[in-house]
Amino acid sequence: MGKKTKQNGTDSMYEAILLLKDLDECKRFFEDLCSPTELRSMEQRYDVAVYLMQDKVYADILDRTGASSATISRVRRNILDSRTGGAMRQLIVRQGLAEDKD
């Protein structure tokens, strides 16, 4: 029997995420993996990205999410403006939460 090669740890985690079966299992996985503060930060950033793609103004986003203006700016710069990977934008559009204007 051949020796099984070890997967890159980072790839292994992402491949595990792709195997999650439903929303409940996904929530439980991330609750096991992340602290409550980390989860809330990720959820907040996602909400901010959705509102930015819906062309909401910073003050409205701050009221709706509690995110600081620095966090809102960071999300715009890092996730939406830089287009690094584009996965966040694609998922928001795929969920029907906003349209891709580009």
Z-matrix of the N, CA and C atoms (Angstrom, degrees):
N
C 1 1.445
C 2 1.517 1 107.63
N 3 1.340 2 116.49 1 134.28
C 4 1.459 3 121.69 2 -178.16
C 5 1.511 4 112.02 3 -71.62
N 6 1.308 5 114.07 4 154.39
C 7 1.462 6 120.54 5 178.63
C 8 1.527 7 109.29 6 -74.42
N 9 1.314 8 115.70 7 129.72
C 10 1.467 9 120.87 8 179.35
C 11 1.526 10 108.70 9 -78.04
N 12 1.331 11 116.59 10 126.85
C 13 1.458 12 119.32 11 179.52
C 14 1.512 13 109.83 12 -82.57
N 15 1.320 14 114.34 13 142.86
C 16 1.459 15 120.22 14 -179.61
C 17 1.520 16 109.43 15 -76.60
N 18 1.319 17 115.44 16 131.69
C 19 1.459 18 121.11 17 176.56
C 20 1.511 19 110.70 18 -74.52
N 21 1.301 20 115.95 19 151.39
C 22 1.452 21 120.70 20 171.26
C 23 1.519 22 107.32 21 -57.64
N 24 1.334 23 118.41 22 128.82
C 25 1.461 24 122.33 23 -177.10
C 26 1.504 25 113.12 24 -55.03
N 27 1.322 26 117.59 25 -41.75
C 28 1.452 27 120.85 26 -179.47
C 29 1.524 28 110.88 27 -63.98
N 30 1.312 29 117.51 28 -46.58
C 31 1.462 30 120.21 29 178.15
C 32 1.512 31 111.37 30 -61.12
N 33 1.302 32 116.24 31 -38.40
C 34 1.461 33 121.06 32 -178.38
C 35 1.531 34 111.02 33 -60.36
N 36 1.325 35 116.86 34 -42.71
C 37 1.460 36 119.77 35 179.70
C 38 1.527 37 110.73 36 -64.29
N 39 1.320 38 117.02 37 -44.98
C 40 1.465 39 120.06 38 -178.81
C 41 1.527 40 111.42 39 -66.57
N 42 1.322 41 116.34 40 -36.47
C 43 1.463 42 119.42 41 176.24
C 44 1.529 43 110.29 42 -65.90
N 45 1.322 44 117.40 43 -35.83
C 46 1.469 45 120.74 44 176.51
C 47 1.528 46 110.37 45 -63.31
N 48 1.331 47 116.76 46 -40.71
C 49 1.468 48 120.67 47 178.75
C 50 1.523 49 110.72 48 -59.86
N 51 1.319 50 116.60 49 -39.46
C 52 1.467 51 120.28 50 178.83
C 53 1.527 52 112.80 51 -64.93
N 54 1.318 53 117.81 52 -18.91
C 55 1.461 54 121.97 53 -179.46
C 56 1.526 55 113.79 54 -89.95
N 57 1.320 56 117.75 55 -6.17
C 58 1.464 57 120.07 56 179.51
C 59 1.523 58 109.60 57 -61.07
N 60 1.336 59 116.18 58 137.96
C 61 1.466 60 120.90 59 -170.15
C 62 1.520 61 114.58 60 -89.78
N 63 1.334 62 117.60 61 -32.04
C 64 1.459 63 119.10 62 -176.47
C 65 1.527 64 109.93 63 -157.14
N 66 1.322 65 115.34 64 178.33
C 67 1.459 66 121.12 65 -177.28
C 68 1.526 67 112.02 66 -59.61
N 69 1.320 68 117.24 67 -43.62
C 70 1.466 69 120.53 68 -179.38
C 71 1.529 70 111.29 69 -61.47
N 72 1.325 71 116.60 70 -46.26
C 73 1.461 72 120.24 71 179.23
C 74 1.530 73 110.56 72 -63.48
N 75 1.317 74 116.83 73 -38.17
C 76 1.463 75 121.92 74 178.42
C 77 1.530 76 110.55 75 -62.96
N 78 1.325 77 116.40 76 -47.29
C 79 1.471 78 120.46 77 178.62
C 80 1.522 79 110.83 78 -60.27
N 81 1.337 80 116.80 79 -45.08
C 82 1.459 81 120.06 80 -179.04
C 83 1.524 82 111.53 81 -63.77
N 84 1.332 83 116.68 82 -39.30
C 85 1.466 84 120.76 83 178.06
C 86 1.527 85 110.68 84 -60.24
N 87 1.332 86 116.44 85 -49.38
C 88 1.460 87 119.09 86 -178.32
C 89 1.522 88 112.26 87 -69.92
N 90 1.321 89 118.24 88 -30.38
C 91 1.468 90 120.86 89 174.24
C 92 1.524 91 110.79 90 -66.32
N 93 1.337 92 117.00 91 -34.14
C 94 1.464 93 120.65 92 175.78
C 95 1.529 94 111.13 93 -71.05
N 96 1.310 95 116.04 94 -36.60
C 97 1.460 96 122.01 95 -173.38
C 98 1.523 97 113.70 96 -82.55
N 99 1.326 98 117.68 97 -36.48
C 100 1.465 99 122.34 98 -170.95
C 101 1.524 100 111.81 99 -117.58
N 102 1.307 101 114.87 100 154.92
C 103 1.464 102 119.67 101 172.44
C 104 1.527 103 108.52 102 -74.39
N 105 1.322 104 118.18 103 160.73
C 106 1.470 105 119.70 104 176.67
C 107 1.535 106 112.53 105 -56.18
N 108 1.322 107 117.30 106 -37.32
C 109 1.463 108 121.10 107 179.25
C 110 1.531 109 110.99 108 -66.35
N 111 1.316 110 116.83 109 -42.51
C 112 1.467 111 120.50 110 178.16
C 113 1.528 112 110.91 111 -62.98
N 114 1.329 113 115.97 112 -43.40
C 115 1.471 114 119.79 113 178.69
C 116 1.522 115 111.18 114 -61.22
N 117 1.322 116 116.61 115 -47.15
C 118 1.459 117 120.19 116 -179.49
C 119 1.521 118 110.84 117 -61.59
N 120 1.321 119 117.62 118 -38.23
C 121 1.470 120 120.98 119 177.98
C 122 1.527 121 111.39 120 -63.01
N 123 1.321 122 116.56 121 -43.87
C 124 1.468 123 119.65 122 179.18
C 125 1.527 124 110.99 123 -66.44
N 126 1.332 125 116.22 124 -43.32
C 127 1.472 126 120.13 125 178.38
C 128 1.526 127 110.57 126 -61.63
N 129 1.330 128 115.95 127 -42.05
C 130 1.460 129 120.51 128 -179.42
C 131 1.531 130 110.67 129 -63.99
N 132 1.324 131 117.49 130 -43.62
C 133 1.463 132 120.66 131 179.22
C 134 1.527 133 111.09 132 -62.33
N 135 1.332 134 115.94 133 -39.57
C 136 1.464 135 119.20 134 178.29
C 137 1.531 136 110.16 135 -64.65
N 138 1.327 137 117.08 136 -45.24
C 139 1.467 138 120.71 137 177.93
C 140 1.530 139 110.61 138 -59.62
N 141 1.324 140 116.74 139 -42.32
C 142 1.465 141 120.88 140 178.34
C 143 1.526 142 109.97 141 -60.74
N 144 1.317 143 117.51 142 -44.87
C 145 1.464 144 120.89 143 179.39
C 146 1.529 145 111.14 144 -60.50
N 147 1.330 146 117.11 145 -41.69
C 148 1.472 147 121.01 146 177.90
C 149 1.520 148 110.08 147 -60.19
N 150 1.321 149 116.67 148 -49.34
C 151 1.470 150 120.39 149 -178.60
C 152 1.525 151 111.86 150 -64.54
N 153 1.324 152 117.35 151 -37.13
C 154 1.466 153 119.59 152 176.45
C 155 1.528 154 110.72 153 -63.57
N 156 1.318 155 116.81 154 -41.48
C 157 1.468 156 119.87 155 178.73
C 158 1.528 157 111.53 156 -68.90
N 159 1.323 158 116.89 157 -21.14
C 160 1.466 159 121.07 158 175.79
C 161 1.528 160 111.09 159 -89.24
N 162 1.338 161 115.77 160 8.96
C 163 1.470 162 122.96 161 178.64
C 164 1.522 163 114.11 162 62.23
N 165 1.315 164 117.04 163 30.88
C 166 1.468 165 120.60 164 174.09
C 167 1.526 166 108.70 165 -73.33
N 168 1.323 167 116.51 166 150.58
C 169 1.460 168 120.97 167 178.68
C 170 1.525 169 109.87 168 -83.87
N 171 1.331 170 116.46 169 157.84
C 172 1.457 171 121.61 170 -176.14
C 173 1.524 172 112.54 171 -53.21
N 174 1.318 173 117.92 172 -45.43
C 175 1.469 174 120.89 173 -177.26
C 176 1.529 175 110.60 174 -60.53
N 177 1.327 176 117.20 175 -40.32
C 178 1.462 177 121.67 176 178.95
C 179 1.531 178 110.40 177 -66.72
N 180 1.330 179 116.61 178 -42.00
C 181 1.465 180 121.01 179 179.25
C 182 1.517 181 110.18 180 -64.14
N 183 1.323 182 116.63 181 -42.50
C 184 1.462 183 121.35 182 178.20
C 185 1.523 184 110.47 183 -59.29
N 186 1.342 185 116.71 184 -45.15
C 187 1.470 186 120.79 185 178.92
C 188 1.524 187 112.06 186 -63.19
N 189 1.321 188 117.01 187 -40.94
C 190 1.465 189 120.99 188 -175.99
C 191 1.530 190 113.14 189 -75.63
N 192 1.349 191 116.35 190 -33.31
C 193 1.469 192 119.42 191 -172.29
C 194 1.519 193 114.61 192 -112.20
N 195 1.316 194 116.91 193 -21.80
C 196 1.459 195 120.13 194 -173.81
C 197 1.519 196 113.10 195 78.98
N 198 1.331 197 116.80 196 4.05
C 199 1.461 198 120.94 197 179.81
C 200 1.521 199 110.00 198 -71.28
N 201 1.306 200 116.11 199 145.64
C 202 1.459 201 120.30 200 176.97
C 203 1.528 202 109.48 201 -74.15
N 204 1.323 203 115.93 202 162.23
C 205 1.472 204 119.30 203 177.49
C 206 1.523 205 110.13 204 -63.23
N 207 1.333 206 117.39 205 -31.05
C 208 1.466 207 120.32 206 177.11
C 209 1.532 208 110.92 207 -64.89
N 210 1.334 209 116.57 208 -41.75
C 211 1.471 210 119.99 209 178.05
C 212 1.523 211 110.34 210 -65.64
N 213 1.321 212 117.12 211 -42.80
C 214 1.463 213 120.86 212 179.41
C 215 1.529 214 109.87 213 -60.93
N 216 1.321 215 117.01 214 -44.89
C 217 1.472 216 121.29 215 178.47
C 218 1.526 217 110.99 216 -62.54
N 219 1.329 218 116.30 217 -42.42
C 220 1.463 219 120.98 218 -179.80
C 221 1.528 220 110.58 219 -62.91
N 222 1.322 221 116.62 220 -43.12
C 223 1.470 222 119.52 221 179.04
C 224 1.518 223 109.95 222 -63.04
N 225 1.321 224 117.26 223 -45.45
C 226 1.463 225 119.76 224 178.64
C 227 1.522 226 110.59 225 -58.76
N 228 1.305 227 116.87 226 -48.30
C 229 1.463 228 121.92 227 -176.03
C 230 1.528 229 111.24 228 -68.45
N 231 1.302 230 117.15 229 -49.90
C 232 1.464 231 120.81 230 -172.21
C 233 1.516 232 114.76 231 -81.72
N 234 1.308 233 116.87 232 -34.62
C 235 1.460 234 119.40 233 -173.50
C 236 1.520 235 111.92 234 -102.20
N 237 1.310 236 117.04 235 -42.82
C 238 1.458 237 118.67 236 -173.49
C 239 1.532 238 113.34 237 -96.82
N 240 1.328 239 117.72 238 -47.51
C 241 1.458 240 119.91 239 -175.16
C 242 1.522 241 113.22 240 -75.82
N 243 1.328 242 117.57 241 -39.14
C 244 1.464 243 119.95 242 -174.67
C 245 1.521 244 112.45 243 -75.34
N 246 1.309 245 116.50 244 -21.71
C 247 1.461 246 122.14 245 -179.90
C 248 1.522 247 113.05 246 59.80
N 249 1.333 248 117.01 247 25.91
C 250 1.459 249 119.58 248 178.80
C 251 1.520 250 109.35 249 -66.58
N 252 1.287 251 115.84 250 107.30
C 253 1.455 252 120.83 251 -179.45
C 254 1.517 253 113.50 252 81.25
N 255 1.303 254 117.24 253 -42.57
C 256 1.452 255 121.02 254 179.25
C 257 1.518 256 115.03 255 73.25
N 258 1.316 257 117.85 256 6.29
C 259 1.465 258 120.43 257 -175.62
C 260 1.523 259 112.00 258 -65.17
N 261 1.316 260 117.98 259 -41.49
C 262 1.465 261 120.36 260 -179.11
C 263 1.525 262 109.80 261 -60.84
N 264 1.318 263 115.86 262 -49.49
C 265 1.466 264 120.77 263 179.03
C 266 1.533 265 110.29 264 -58.28
N 267 1.314 266 117.42 265 -45.97
C 268 1.469 267 121.27 266 -179.23
C 269 1.522 268 111.93 267 -61.36
N 270 1.323 269 117.17 268 -42.50
C 271 1.461 270 119.98 269 -178.97
C 272 1.520 271 112.18 270 -67.45
N 273 1.320 272 116.79 271 -39.10
C 274 1.463 273 120.51 272 178.54
C 275 1.528 274 109.86 273 -63.22
N 276 1.319 275 116.79 274 -42.61
C 277 1.463 276 121.30 275 177.49
C 278 1.530 277 110.20 276 -66.57
N 279 1.320 278 116.85 277 -43.91
C 280 1.470 279 121.81 278 -179.56
C 281 1.513 280 111.51 279 -61.32
N 282 1.345 281 116.89 280 -34.44
C 283 1.469 282 120.55 281 177.65
C 284 1.518 283 111.90 282 -75.62
N 285 1.312 284 117.61 283 -10.05
C 286 1.450 285 120.88 284 -178.63
C 287 1.520 286 113.42 285 78.18
N 288 1.328 287 116.70 286 19.47
C 289 1.461 288 121.09 287 -178.27
C 290 1.521 289 112.72 288 -85.90
N 291 1.333 290 117.13 289 -19.02
C 292 1.462 291 121.77 290 178.26
C 293 1.526 292 107.73 291 -163.17
N 294 1.320 293 115.16 292 164.31
C 295 1.454 294 120.96 293 176.01
C 296 1.521 295 109.29 294 -100.60
N 297 1.327 296 115.83 295 147.78
C 298 1.458 297 119.89 296 174.93
C 299 1.516 298 107.33 297 -85.32
N 300 1.305 299 115.99 298 115.11
C 301 1.468 300 121.03 299 -174.43
C 302 1.520 301 112.59 300 -84.92
N 303 1.326 302 117.54 301 -4.49
C 304 1.472 303 119.81 302 -179.14
C 305 1.500 304 111.40 303 -101.58
